[in-house]
């Protein structure tokens, strides 16, 4: 792991452990709630691996916090500024692709802003997010094929698409030049099912 990925992994691990302990959950309880293995929770908390975006989403939902809260240091200010290069790189590829979470809001209405680069031949597949999740994508450079359930749409620079994020979807660059796109993800009621379960 390079230095920035290692420091991000440490920050995520510390935040997951802090949130888990604040709920007085065991490793097994968090693993069960997130639908991942106990070993995965241990690896995340100890920063011994770089978990996938899907794994981080499952853990953040189980904890009732948004993904941005896991990867960004909490600030008590209403205005948060994330400078160029400070976003969390949560996906990367050997061909130079990367998915950077550049900003996000707090639960329960979580809005994430991403900056994506797909190298030639790159594809990122995403599991279905929580029910009601919506995504908006605009291609900045190159061409991106967006697949949502069983439909695939080819988008060129300047094209946009909106789609439900609560079904399996993917973004692919089938060209020989890099592609870049901006992505906004909206998740409603993050953590509400766990708060309701805790109040029952």
SVG drawing of the C-alpha trace seen along z (x, -y; Angstrom):
<svg xmlns="http://www.w3.org/2000/svg" viewBox="-40 -27 44 41">
<polyline fill="none" stroke="black" stroke-width="0.4" points="0.0,0.0 1.3,-3.5 1.4,-6.1 -1.9,-7.9 -3.8,-4.6 -2.2,-3.4 -3.2,-6.6 -6.8,-6.3 -7.0,-2.7 -5.8,-3.7 -8.4,-6.5 -11.2,-4.2 -10.2,-1.5 -10.1,-3.9 -13.5,-5.3 -15.1,-1.8 -13.8,-0.7 -14.9,-4.0 -18.4,-3.6 -18.6,0.1 -17.5,-0.5 -19.8,-3.5 -22.7,-1.0 -21.1,1.5 -21.1,4.0 -18.7,7.0 -16.9,7.7 -19.4,10.5 -22.4,8.2 -21.0,5.7 -20.0,8.5 -23.6,9.9 -25.2,6.5 -23.0,5.7 -23.2,9.1 -19.4,9.5 -17.0,11.9 -15.6,11.2 -12.1,11.4 -13.1,8.6 -14.1,6.4 -10.8,7.2 -8.8,6.4 -10.7,3.1 -10.2,2.0 -6.5,3.0 -6.0,1.4 -4.3,4.5 -6.2,4.3 -7.9,1.9 -11.6,2.9 -13.8,2.5 -16.3,-0.3 -19.1,2.3 -17.7,3.6 -17.4,0.0 -21.0,-0.7 -22.2,2.4 -20.2,1.4 -21.3,-2.2 -25.0,-1.3 -24.7,1.3 -23.3,-1.4 -25.9,-4.0 -23.3,-6.4 -22.8,-7.6 -19.8,-6.4 -18.4,-10.0 -18.3,-9.8 -16.1,-6.8 -13.5,-8.3 -13.4,-11.9 -12.3,-13.3 -15.3,-14.8 -15.5,-18.5 -18.0,-20.3 -18.4,-23.1 -21.4,-23.6 -19.1,-24.4 -16.5,-21.7 -13.8,-22.4 -12.0,-19.5 -9.0,-20.8 -7.8,-19.3 -6.0,-16.0 -7.7,-15.5 -10.5,-13.2 -10.5,-9.6 -9.3,-7.2 -11.6,-4.2 -11.0,-2.4 -8.0,-2.2 -6.9,-0.1 -3.6,1.0 -4.3,-1.1 -4.5,-4.4 -8.2,-4.4 -9.4,-5.7 -12.7,-6.5 -12.3,-9.4 -15.0,-10.4 -14.4,-14.1 -17.2,-15.3 -20.3,-14.1 -23.0,-15.0 -24.0,-13.4 -26.8,-11.0 -29.7,-10.5 -29.8,-12.2 -26.4,-11.3 -25.2,-12.9 -21.8,-11.7 -19.8,-13.5 -17.2,-11.4 -14.5,-12.0 -13.9,-8.9 -11.2,-8.1 -11.4,-4.9 -8.3,-3.8 -8.6,-2.0 -10.5,1.3 -11.4,0.4 -14.7,1.5 -16.1,0.9 -19.1,3.0 -21.2,1.9 -23.6,3.9 -27.1,2.6 -27.1,-0.2 -29.8,-0.7 -33.4,-1.0 -34.2,-4.4 -30.6,-5.3 -30.3,-7.5 -27.2,-8.2 -26.4,-11.0 -23.4,-10.8 -21.9,-13.2 -19.0,-12.3 -16.3,-14.9 -13.8,-13.2 -13.9,-10.2 -16.7,-7.6 -18.3,-5.6 -20.7,-2.6 -23.1,-2.6 -25.0,0.6 -28.0,0.6 -29.7,4.0 -30.0,5.3 -29.7,2.0 -26.4,0.5 -26.0,-3.1 -22.9,-4.5 -22.2,-8.1 -19.7,-10.6 -18.2,-13.8 -21.0,-16.1 -23.6,-13.4 -25.4,-12.7 -27.6,-9.9 -29.7,-9.4 -30.5,-6.0 -31.6,-4.0 -28.5,-2.9 -30.5,-0.3 -29.9,2.3 -26.6,3.7 -24.8,1.3 -21.4,0.7 -19.2,-1.8 -16.9,-0.8 -14.4,-2.3 -14.3,-0.3 -12.0,-2.7 -8.2,-3.0 -8.1,-6.5 -8.9,-7.3 -12.4,-8.5 -13.4,-10.8 -16.8,-11.3 -18.4,-13.0 -20.9,-11.0 -23.4,-12.1 -25.0,-9.4 -28.0,-10.1 -29.0,-7.7 -32.1,-8.5 -32.5,-7.5 -29.0,-6.1 -28.9,-4.3 -32.6,-4.8 -33.4,-1.1 -30.7,-0.6 -32.0,-3.5 -35.5,-2.1 -34.3,1.4 -32.5,-0.1 -35.7,-1.9 -37.9,1.1"/>
</svg>
